[in-house]
Amino acid sequence: MTSANANNSLYNDMERISELKNTMPRFNGQQGSNLNMFISNIERIQKVQEISDANTAELAHSYMTGE
């Protein structure tokens, strides 16, 4: 699997998890706390991935144009 395909797969998985977050029942207590922490971590990973993708695109553009 290429890096781009791996990134796409990871991004798609994170999108599905984010969608599930909005449809799943709310949990209470430690289970709910753990689930919320897991979802927050996935959202952080997603933001880092978006920044990484933007940086990669910017570097590729700079390389191709010499800017």
GILINUR-V63001 format. One line per field, one symbol per residue. phi: phi as a letter, one per 40 degrees, with the letter a starting at -180 (. if undefined). A space follows every 10 residues. Layout:
phi=???
//
This chain:
phi=.ccccccccc cccccccccc dcbcccbbgc cccccccdcc cccccccccc cccccccccc cccccgc
//
